[in-house]
């Protein structure tokens, strides 16, 4: 079995892993950026391209969206033992089979989750004093100002900018993993550039972890409010509400996006409403604010009764 390095450390490289692992012995990853070398990814070392002269291998497999740039880099360094992942047809076919199997598992899990959605009836106390607001910018103006805040699910940072503008947080934690096909490494870099001033001043801090793992980063009762905008799935939203409720100060809020039945354009059912209602009844919370955004992307904010 040939020893290979995978050139790339983003979602394209990770997506190629299962098929490559079936056909090669993976020695590690290669990256063009010096600051990313010396670490590890999924337990395998990450090398800078210049470090390849010190290691032995049979082949470098390019698994990245920057194929032309990487090929140019390798040619300039007189490295000839490389192949592009998409050119390894048999390996790609195995990768496609793997992806289909994963999709089938995800579809089955989604169907099970839909069956498991709770049917909860709120009582009057859970709606006492609730206010309807025109949009989520109006919601931001109602949430505590100059607070310590966490945004779960950042994407390109558009709502981050709204939080800074309307809520003026003393500290804003941005929690996201990025590095996926939809929310790419390039998007992560753009967020860092976009908020470089706030990052340098310490107003913003990035926590690049899944939202549930990131909850362990925060001390009990350390946050004024949290805004959840991740997968919108019932189970994840339920876990996020439960995990972060212990991190909220007395009088603070758990808030979030997509308090709606789903995205009908993509035929995708959300579970936010079910998770929020179940949480309110199980933990004595009330709905404080709901937004009436016309584009079916309403937000909620709940606090302790």
N, C-alpha and C positions, 0 to 999 in steps of 0.2 A: 504494500500500500504506500503510495507516494506521500511524502511530507510536504505540506503546503502552508503558505501564509495567505490570509485574506486581506487584500488591500481595500480598506474602508472600515469605518466604525459606526456608521449610521444605520438606519432601518434597513437599507438595501443589503448591507452585509449580514445583519442578523437574520433577515428573511432567507438568505441563501444557506444559512448554517445547516439545517437538517439534511438537505440534499448533499452538501459537500461532505458532511460527517459520515455519510453512508459510503462515500467513495474515496476519501482521503483521510490522512491523519493531520489534523489541524494543529499547527505549531503555535499560532498566535495571529495577531492582526498587525497591519501596517498602516501608518497615517503620515500625511505630509506635514502636519503641524507639530512642531517641536514640543509645545506645551502639553500635547496629549500622549506623548511617549513616556515610557517608564511606568505607566499604570497598568491596569488590567481591565479586561472586559469579559464578563461571564467566566472569570477565573483564568483566562488566558492572557499572556502578556501583550502589551501594545508597543510596537517598535516604531521608531522614526525610520523613514526610507533609507537614511544614511547608515543606519545600524545594520543593514542587511549584509554588509561585507563581513561582519563578524559571526554570522550564523550560517548553518547549512540548511538547504531546502531543495526540493525538486521543482517546485512551481509556485508562482504567485498568481492567485486568482483575483482579478479585479471585480469587486462587487460594490459598485458605487454608481451614483448618477453623474459623476465627473470622469467618465471613462477617457475622453480625449486628453484632458489635463494630466491624468495619471499616466497614460501611455507616453505622453511627451516627457514627463518626469523620469520614467523608467528608461526611456531611450537615451535621454541626456546623461544618465548615469551608467549607460552601457549595460543595463540589465535586460537580458533577452528572454529569460525563462519566465514568461508570464502568459496568461490567457484571460480573456474576458468571460465572466460567468455565463452570459447569454449565449456564448459560442459553444459551450459545453452542452450539446443538445441532449444527450442521455441524462446528464445530471439535472438539467433544467426540467426535463419531463418528470423525473422523480420528485423534484421540488414542487411541480404543479400538482402531482398526485397528493403530496403531503398537504399542500394548501387546501385542496378540495376536502381532504379528510378533516382538517381543522375547521373549515367552514361548516361541514356537516355537524361536527361536535358543537360548534357555537350556535348553530341554528337549533339543534336539539335542546341546548341549555336555555336558549331564549324562549322556546316553546314551554319548557318546564317552568321558567320564571313567570310567564304569562298566566299559567294555570295556578301558580302559587300566590298571585297578587292578592293582598288582603282586601276585604270589603268592610271598610270601617265607616261608622256613622258618627260624625262629630256631634257634640252636644253644644248647647247655646254658649256655655262657658268658654268653649274653644274658639268662639267667634266674637266674644265680648269686646267691644271697642275697636274692632277691625276697621281699617280705613282702605278705601280704594284710591289708587294713585294713577295718573295718566301714563307714566313711563318709569323706567328704572333709574333715570337721573333724578326724578323726584324722590324716589326711594332713598337714594344716597344722601339727599339733603335731610332726611328724617333720621338716619342712623347716626350714632355718636360721632361727633367731629373730633379731630386731633387724637384719634384712638390708635390702638394697636390692632391691626387688621390682617386677615389672611384671605387671599383669593385662591380658590382651588380650581384649577383649569384656567390657563392664561391665554393660550393660543398666541395671537399676534399682538396682544397687549392693548387692544382698543378700549376694553372696559377698564383696564388698569389706568389708562389716561383719565377716564371719567371719574374713577375713585379718587385720584389725586386732585382733580379739578373741583369736585363737588364735596368731598368729605375731608380733604386735607389731613390724611392720617399722619400721626407722629411716626409710625412704623408700619410698613406694608410688606408682608411676606407673599411672594409669588410662588405657588406650588404647582408644578407641572413636570411631566417627563420629557415632552417634546421627542424628537428623534424617531417619529413614526412617519408613515407615508403621507398622512394628512397634515400632521403638525411636525414639520421637518427640523433637522438640525439647523438649516438655514433660517427658519423662523425663530429658533432659540437665539441665534446670533443677532438677528434683527431686533429682538426684544432687549437684549443686552445693550445694543447700540442706541436704541430708542430711549432707554432710561439710564443711560450712562451717568448722567449728573446725579440722579437719585441713588444709584448704586454706589457711586463714589462718596456721597455724603452720608450713606448709611440709612437713608429713609426707606429704601427698598432693599430687601434681601431675597435672593432666589434660593428655593429649596427644590432641587431637581430630583424628586421622588414621587412615587404614586401617592395619592392623597391620604390613603389610610396609613401608609408607612410614615408619612410626614407628621401625622398626629403626635407621634412619640417625641417629636422635636419640641413641642410646646409644653410649657408648665401648666399645671392646673390653674384655672381662673386667670389666665394671662392675656386673653384676647377680648376686645370689646365687641367684635363681631366677625363673622366668617361669611364669605359669599361662595356658594358652591355652583360650579358650572363645568362638570366633568362629563360622565357618560350618560347621565339622566336615567340610567337603569335603576329599577326598584332596589335590588339588593345592594348595589354600591351606594345609592343615596341613603338608604337605611343605615348602612354601616358608617357613612360619613357623618350623618346627624348624631348618631350615638357616640362616635369617637370624639367629635369636636364639642359636644354639649358640655363635657367636663372641662373644656379649655376656656369656656366663655365666662366672663365676669358676671357677677350679680347684676341684673338689669340689661345684660347684653343680648345680642340677637344672633340667631342662625338664619341666614338668608340664602337665596339661590335663584337660579334661572330655570326656565323651561318648565314652569308649573302649568303643564298642559298635557293633553292626552297623547300627543306624539307629533312626529314630523310626517305629515301625510304625503308630501311630495316624494319622500324616500320610503314611504310605507313602513315607518319604524315606530313602534309603540314605546312611549316613555313610561317610567314608573315613579316619577317625582310626586305626583298628587297622592298616590297610594302611600308612599313612604312618609310624606309629611303628615298626612292625616293619622296614620298609625303611630307615628312618633308623638304627635300631640296627645293622643288618647293614652298612650302607655306611660308618658313621662310628664303629664300635666303641663303642656305648653298650649299657647293660644296663637292664632294667626293674627298678627298685628297689622301687617300691610300686604296687599296684593296689587300688582300693577295691571293695567288694562291695555298693554301694548297690542296694537292692532295686528301685528305680524305673527301672532300665535307664539310669542316668546315671553309670556308673563313671568314676573318674578314674585317671590314670596319673602316675607320676613316673619319669623316666629320668636316669641320669648316666653319665659317661664311664667306660669299663672301665679 
